[in-house]
């Protein structure tokens, strides 16, 4: 078992009853072998019992190792007293057993702690690499829906959460709406969410990372009955304004985020904000390019009719059809009476302007 622990693979932890049963079986096997084959003058019993104690540290817990150490100390004392005087045997057994117990148990605990740290470091490196890949994918992404789902799934996989969602501000309506959700059947995309006492409202008001473990966890009432224990949220900031909230949740009651995990969630939200800003800039640039193209087309049409009577009608139509105005009128000053007269007009509304 200790060999498996030192290897790169993660060792499964047994439940307490199973671990106790395995330790008792180990003790019985080792004790039986010593009684049948070992001699009182041999030091082999100390090594065998010490190995069982080390195994208890890895498989069970530090307290399991201490309990095993006490068990084999008593066993060695009984083993030594079979052919020696009681006083000498007890003293010699204690002097030989205690250092062995301390050294092996200490080494087992140290190796276990080191192995745990190595596994944690390796997992963090894998998470960092995955986060870097996702951030690289967001840079050239222009599909907002795909972008949102990519961020949520990355957060769920890195932080080992049960579900997640992204809420964005609808600037036209002035409310937050649920734009994407993963593993949240209770949430309906497009639902308006009020910034109340749940995770969305808290993040919007505090403008930073928020952890909630008490009801109400969510601003959407249906989610509060889904059995979640913790929810973690961070803002999506655009130009210094909270334009959205990324939140992940779990049903594990003992789950907490480390500082690195909090920063990873914040980095995801920041990169999402950058990607959304890039999409907006691209859309604005594309819109301006289309307007410029339409303007050039209108100018060409007017040049073709420069000295014809329908020139003014073409100009009015170009203003509404190509430049997006709802209505356009062209008025000319009449030199004979000094008054303005409407010479052309065009509208896309139901009723003509006065």
N, C-alpha and C positions, 0 to 999 in steps of 0.2 A: 504493500500500500504506500509506503514511504517513497519507493522508487517511482511510482506513478505520480506522486505529488511533486517530485523534483522535476519531472519531465514537463514539457510545454503544455500538455493537455490539462484541462481543468478536472479536478477530482470531485466526483459527486459526493455530496454530504448526505449521510444517512439520517433517518429520523432517530430520535432519542431511543425508543424501544429497540430498534434494530441495532443501533450502535452498542447498546448495553449487552444485547444477546451475543453479538460478535466478539466483544471483549471477554465475556464469560467463557465462550468457547475457546478463545485463544489461551486464556489462563489455564483452563482444564487440560488442553493439549500440552502446553509447555510444562505444567506441573507433573502430568503423568509421565512425560518423557524423562524428566529429571529423576523422578522416583525410580524409574525402571533402569536407566542406563548411566546416570551420573554418580559420582562419588563425592563425599563431603569435602575432599581436598581439592576438587576441581573448581575452577573459576567460571566454567561454562554457564552455570545457572544465573550468575549475575548478568552475563551478556544477553542471555535469552529473555530474561525478565525485562532488561533495559530496552531491548528491541520492541517488546510488547508495549512498554510505556511510551516509547517514541511513536509507535503506530497509533496509540490512543490519542496522542496530541494531534496527529494528522486527520484521523478519521472522525474522532468524536469531538474533542475540545480540550483546552488546557486543563480543565477540571477533570476530564477523563484520564489524562496523563497522570495527574496528581493522585487520583484514586487508584490507578493501576500501580503506581510506585508504592503506595502504602500496602497494597495487596501483595506484591512480590517481596517487599521487605519482611512481612510476616512469614511468607512462605520460605524465604531463605533462612530466617531464624529457626523455624521448625526443621528445615532440612539440615542445618548445621548442628542442631541439638541431638541428632540421632545417635552420634558416637562421641560427642564431646561433653565436657562439663557445662552446666547451664550458664553460669556466670561468664565464663570465658567465651562460650559460643555466642551469647547475646551481644557482648561487647564487640567481638570480632565481626559479627554479622553487621552490626550497625556501622562500625568504622568502614567496612568495605562496601556496604550497600548504599549509604547516604551519598557519598561522592558520585557513585555511578548513577544514582537516580537524578541528582542535580545536574550532572553533565549531560546525560542523554536527554532528559526532559528539556533542559535549556536549549540544547542544539536543535531538538525537534521543533520547539516553539520559534527559534530564530529562523530556521529553514522555512517553516510554514509562513512566517511573516514576510520573509524575502520573496517567497514564491507568490504570495498574494500581491505584493508590490509589483513584481515583474508582470503578472497577468494584468494588473491595472494599467501599467505603463503601455503594455502591448495593445490593450484595448483602446487606450486613448490615442495611440498613434494611428490605429485603424480608423477610429472615428474622425481624426483630423484629416486623414487622406480622403475619406468619403466626403467630408465637408468641403474640402478643396475642390473635389470633382463637381459637386453640386454648384458651388459658386462659379466655377468655370462655365457650367452649362447655362446658368442664368444670364451671363454676360451677353450672349447673342440671341437670347430668347425674346420673341416678340408676341407670342401667344400668351395672353395674360392668364387664361384658364389653366393651361398646361403649366405655366410658371408657378401658380399658386399650389397646385397639387404636388409639384416637385418639391417645393419647400416643406409642405406638411409631411410628406412621406419620408423625406430626409430627416426631419426632426423626430418623427416616430421611431425610425430605425436607430438613430444615434442615441437617443435618450431612453429608448425602450419604454415608450408610452403606449397607452391603449387607443387613443383617438386624438384628433386635432382638428382645428378649424381656423379660417382666416376671415376676419371681418374688415370690410373696407368702407370708407366714407363715400356716400353718394352725394357729390357736391350739388347736383341739380335739386335733389330732394332735401338735402341737409340732414340726412339720417345715416346711421351705420347699417349696412346690409351684410348678410352672410353670403360670401362669394364662393367659398369652397370648404368642404368638410370631408373627412376620411374616418370611416368606422363610427359615424354618428347618424344612425337611421332616424333619430328624433329631430334632427336639424334639416330644414328645407332651405335649399339655396335660394337666395333672393328675399328671404324673410327680413323685414326691418327689425333692428334690435335697438332698444333704448339703452342709453348709457346709464344704468342704474347702480345697484350695489354689487353686481356680479363682476366677473373678471374684466369684461369690456369697460364698464364704467370706472372701475378702479384704475385700470391702466391708462385710460384717457385722462383722468384727473391727476394721477401721479406722474405720468409721462415717463415711466420707467418700468423695470422688471417687477412683477407682482406675483406672490405666492398666496393662494387661498386654500384653507383647509376646513373652513366652516361655511355653512349655508348662509346666504345663497352663494353658490359657486358661480352660477351663470346668470346672465341677464335674460336668457330665454327660459321661461318656466319649465318647459318640457324636459330640459337637460338636467334640472335639479333632481329629478326622480330617476335618473339613470344609474345611480349607485356609485358615482365617482367620489373618491376620497380627497384628491388633491388636483388642483388646476394651476398651471404655470403660464403666465402671459407676459408679452413684451410688446411695446408699441412699434408701429411702422411709421417712421417720421419722414415727411416730405416737406422740405423748405421750412423746417422748424415747427411744423404742424402735425399733430397726430392724425394721420390719414388712414390708419387701420390698426388692427390688433391680431397678433399671432398667438394662439393659446393651445397648449397640449394638456391632456389630463390622464390620470391613472386611477385605477381602483385599489392599488396597493396602499394600505394604511401607513406603512412604515417608509414609504418612498420619499426621499429628499433629493434635491439637486445639489451637486457639488458646485464650487465656484467655476470650474471649467465648463460644466454643463450649462450653467446660467449664461456664461459668456458665449458659448456656442449657439444658444437660442437667440441671443441678442445679435450675433453676427448674421444669422439667417435672416432676421427681420431687417437688419441694415442693408443686406445685399438685395433683399426683396424690394426695399424702398428705392435703391439705385436702379434696379431693373425696371420698376414701374415708371420712374422718372425718364429712363431711356425710351420706354414705349411712348410716353407722352410727347417727348421731344421728336421722336420719329413720326408720330401721327401729325404733329403740328407742322413739321417740315414737309411731310407729304401733302398736307392740305394746302400749304402755301405754294408748293410746286404745281398742284392742280389749278389753283386760282391763277397763277402766272400763265400757265398754258392756256387757260380759257380767255384770259385778258388778251394775250397775243392773237388768239383766234378771232376775238371780237374786233381787234384793231385791223386785222387783215380784211374782215368783212366790211368794215367801215371804209377802208381804203378803196375797196372795189366799188363802193357806191358813193364815193366822195362828192360827185357832182350830180347826183340823182335825187329826186324828191323823197324817196323812201329812206334816205340816210338817217333822219331823225328816228324813224320807227325802228331801224336796225340798232341804233344806239340804245333806245329804251329797252328793247328786247334783250340786248347783251347785258344790260345792268341786272335784269331779273333772272335771265336764264343762265348766264355764265358766272356772274359774281355773287349770286345768292340773295339779292334784295327781293323783298316781297312785292314792292311796287316802285315804279320809276316814272317820272314825268319830266318832260323837257319844255321849258318856257323860254320864249324869245321876246326881246324888247322890240316893239313896233315903233319905228322912227316917226311914222306919220302922226300918231297920237300920243307917243311916249308911254304906252301901256304895255304890260306883259301879257302875252297870249300863249296858251298851252298849244303846242304844235304836235306833240307826240306823247304817248303814254302806254305803259304796259304793266300788268299786275298778275300775280299768281294767287291772290286771295279770292275768296268767294265773292265778295262785293267790291266793286270798283271804288277807289278813293275819290273824294269830292274834288 
